[in-house]
């Protein structure tokens, strides 16, 4: 029994990096599952409610990270791979990172104002362009089609409504009241 314990301790010391990363993913899976269980459902829940996808992701993450922790403790290690099909870069390339960051910030800031059907394609286009896509017309068409499919899938299939935007057009200015002939104090 002592030999098995020392083998596990040596194994843990050797695989510390892999265990730290996998343990954080395991903890994340528990957080996702607990949050999903505590999620309140609306009265219009159909066959697929708001708990299905987070529960599936949390459960898959829980099972896979649990298996990975067991395999690391048993002595199986990941082997680092060399750079395949690319070039090794000594310094970071900041331009694509900044483009994606600006696109995500713009998306978060403007989604309620302009809606998903406008900001979804803008975000997709910006991220794909930052990652190296060159055919801009094809990229724009794919972005619009993808946004429409996602929008219809969420609103019609899952009944989870994404922001339409342009809410300011339908709002009535509260300072302008209709003259009903009655005097209000």
Beta strands, then each sheet from edge to edge (+ up, - down):
end
